[in-house]
């Protein structure tokens, strides 16, 4: 959706940071030891070839089992690329202290991603690691460029950590990521935020700007107009509602890791496992990703027809020139054919999910709740689901939706649900209930308080009447009927501005609305002229504190394609959520130990 | 100072033209008749003048500090000991040396001094005092060297750095001597003179190491002289001095070699003793030394500079003693530098500022000899003199100097040496020149009896200060000389002349144009411009500056534009403007030449202004010269804020950490408000530093307030932690900082969460924690107990609903344990209520289940669902059938589903007729009776479309899941046909 188009520069920035770090190390030939989970994210910014060009000679990875071998003779330094995780640190410390593995003539370096932490340093000291020989440094991998318009600051549990543990570290990293974006795209003049955590991020970046003293270096003309920061707690509804756009469903069903999924494609009598990276580089996927699942079938068949038509052209080719043209198109056609096969399989699996009886029943229930029908009394479907001991996450999700759409549950209803859950699933689930209450996902209505949901629903037109899945006029198609609040907020920010929806903003939970302006001083006249900046299209950076769903991202993409108001959106989020994964961190698994040792 | 006669104040001295500028007419308010009667110190770079008025009978000693124009900056009572001498350091601190070895360092604005000390009161004698002190500039800052009354030299390099091991009291250790004096018996001078160990003079138990080193060296240098020198103090009799040399000390040398050599040895030893501490240890030698100078006549210090590779703990000293010149150096024997010794007695010496030239004066011969040190010092002594002037009278000297002894002597920028007598002054060129062998200069111009001037050498000239005048002598740079010299016609002169013609009243442009024409080439024009710019830098008088600057601009106008870009005059103009302001604003009185300013740098100049508390002026200067925010204005602001904190009145309250009195709090608030108002949040401002200062001054309240404005969170936190006095205080402050508190709790939670939460009174969290712990416990009784306490915690936290649930959970556990006892070999504890009931139903203990259900008030619908599921799962279909005969509040579809889940299709089919219409299609689908389902759905009066759509989706899914099933395929085909007919029939049922 973004025509800013040079998110690649962020990638270069990060890539150069790591390569410069490697260059600065003393060693001439490096042994690079990977902390396995870091491989995919780091590889998103740096490819193996560039690593090889920057002194990396051999690479090992730390597996869960088994130990890694000695440093090869050619290497004079071992570089550990690790997370600040005590178990990994202990492992590294043992390796470094082992003379047989790392001879005294060789040195080592530990590169912490994304941050060196004091506990880790202390741990290293405790383990008697010679810090004169082992260099400690950090690679601040604060953001991963997922796509041209999607950046990830990888803190999947940010929302939980903030609300349950008051842990603000994710906010710090997110702020740092925004600073990085600002170093590439210039200071963003307008900031708008909604929610407490968003305000904190905003304060952080204003403060960091002062601390880094960017005044002197801010020679880049601003290329992004607005920074819109939205705290997840202002819109906890969207991630609770299952997504029905293609990419969102893939998230729900496949749970991709760093946009990569494994698809089993049936081939002859065999099944081929194929790793697929989901991004806009794939033409077919780029076209499908934001569509409603019911529109996918037709599109796929259209693609199939196109490709077969192209393949058929070769029979009609008579001259050499025509043939040559066709041959040159072949690789492209082959790629399209391959991805067509992949996404057909994916669609089948996704459809099987959405068309199951259980899914349909859940959908109906949540549809009613979101539309605000009879949200103030016990929902019979929820009750029967509990009675059947249906999946607890679904039960909780529906209760959370009901709570939000009713402006909090009535105390009696809350107590009823709580008792139902305790009796059906065990009293230990009360801990989970407490968590959800603490995070504000389940609220109890205060006596005399009004339910503002219908006001919000009207002002933000959350549930417009007309719905077309194949040629939508509005982005509420992403969940079949509910338009994500956050996306509406972003839309209203551009037109007519947040002042026009002040009431709705105040009714939304999560905290205050705050707008700030960053002055851009000291812009050099002879500085680089922004290459793509035009006055017509406003460029926006939308930051989701606590994660975003693909339904929101698709909605924003829909917005930037619509002609009403020319705007581009880049999304930065702490994680990608699905209706499944949003509540998972709150559901506390308590190991129910056997109380009777004799049985 | 008129522009027309610039040359009239220029004197030719040797090859140089020396310009004499009157900088100021002094404005001393209190009359100072003669600076020579007080102890004074005038700083370089137009710095301040310190005058020490020693107490007369009934008055206290006072220190007065004036600026260069004679306005009083500050004064204070002198309460310390006996001041010997003083000087200004390179950072404009007043360094005072007392006779007891204390060094007091005062800031320009007074205040309490820093104290450094030379420890000279050695164990046995307390009579040792500082006899003289010299100050020098080294690469480590300003240094002090002292000579004590017993002839020791001590030094302190880098006075103002807190050097980790100050060199105070370190003695210059030299182990041999090569000094000979020009005395009778100097015939020994021929041939190299070998040093011998001075180790004899040291106590063996003190200086073993030195002794051995010295012996080795001595032996090596003695060469042919055999013998082993033993350590002992000794006496020597030898030569014309008739002193005894101790047998153990120098026996071998005196015995084996000619007595003459021994005499040399002795004299060498004696020379050492003049500057060593050992005098006091050997009575005989002390006697022997009595006829030498206990303190050298004159000396100067060769400071460590990058050029001479001396380290931070090293210096070299030139000493004049008994007319000879010695070089003292650490760990080396003293070297005599004049070979052969000069015939006359040297009485004074003077080293140029850059340490490249050394001038020696002899009295009464009145000879000035100048040596160049540029090629470095060698053991063989000084090179041939650069020049030699005699003031003793003779054919080429018009001047014989003043009466009495020479008072002062100083270099004027390597070009000339100024000699001052009480009544006369004389400027002698560095290099001997035939034309101007020496030249008299009358600087008084008959202004009365102000006495001999103070001399302060600058690197580009020499300052002269009397009670009436402040003058500056500077050799003219070549371009300036070319511009103004009467005898010279250079392009620059033409340019200036042409410019004068244009700007003159006559306005004869043609004449000017013709003049311009005479400068032909661009190179000449450029040279002329450069010359004028150089002159503008040099000239001190603003109208003259303007004149040459305008000329330069005119010249630039004649050149191609690229040159005007290269020669930016605006920056120079601004600098000159600043310098003129500094000089002519007499309350500042800082007369810097442009050359001095360039060398000092703007940063240092700002520092000096700040030292004088001229914040506003400094601020404007930064603005004028566009100094970057952090180097300039922010620094000024910081200094201002620090001064504000410094000058706060003392605390009214107790001054204890937390108990801050109201007045103090108000004062602090007001000050912080002031500071924030003026200083604001500019880059480079560091509130943490201010807070640190406040904390050091024991004002924690102020520090805390200031810290709130610090942007760098790291500084803020570190300082805060540093200031924490106790754990209690820490928690108290953290409670006001939610973020810090959260982090702290997180860190703390790992070790003992309950204690922390209890302390912080977070009841609901504490209750949840208790609940978690209950389910973590492995023992039923313990869990029950913990659930009880969790319940009371929840009640405390105002969450009665959760409390009730906990009680119920505890109650359930109680029942379960009872059940376990009653129905042996079955486990119940830990199960949910549903699971317990299901297990009971599965066992056939319906009665128990029923009573339990009633106790826990399981609602009707859930109870039914529970029964259906439990019965089907445990295969009790008879009971299930019996149940189904009653009226079910949940309908009968759950029965069918439960049977199918349990794999009993027959039972499900049997129950099918009881299933209500809305659920019938679904149940039929589950039973795979698709034909029946289609018939049923299409036969429905209402909702037929919904159910048909359900069927369609279900069939489609089945086709994907199990492709090729004929039942499914047929049903799907039938459904499609039905859809088509319905569509044809006009839009469905």
Interface residues (C-beta under 8 A of the other chain):
Chain A: X165 X166 X167 X168 X207 X210 X211 X213 X215 X216 X348 X351 X352 X355 X356 X357 X360 X383 X384 X386 X387 X388 X389 X411 X414 X415 X418 X419 X420 X422 X423 X424 X425 X426 X427 X428 X430 X431 X433 X434 X435 X438 X588 X590 X591 X592 X593 X594 X595 X596 X597 X599
Chain B: X628 X629 X630 X681 X683 X684 X711 X712 X713 X738 X739 X741 X742 X743 X745 X746 X764 X765 X767 X768 X771 X772 X775 X776 X777 X778 X779 X780 X783 X787 X801 X802 X804 X805 X806 X808 X809 X812 X820 X825 X826 X827 X829 X830 X831 X832 X833 X834 X835 X856 X858 X861 X862 X865 X866 X869 X890 X894 X922 X953 X954 X956 X957 X960 X961
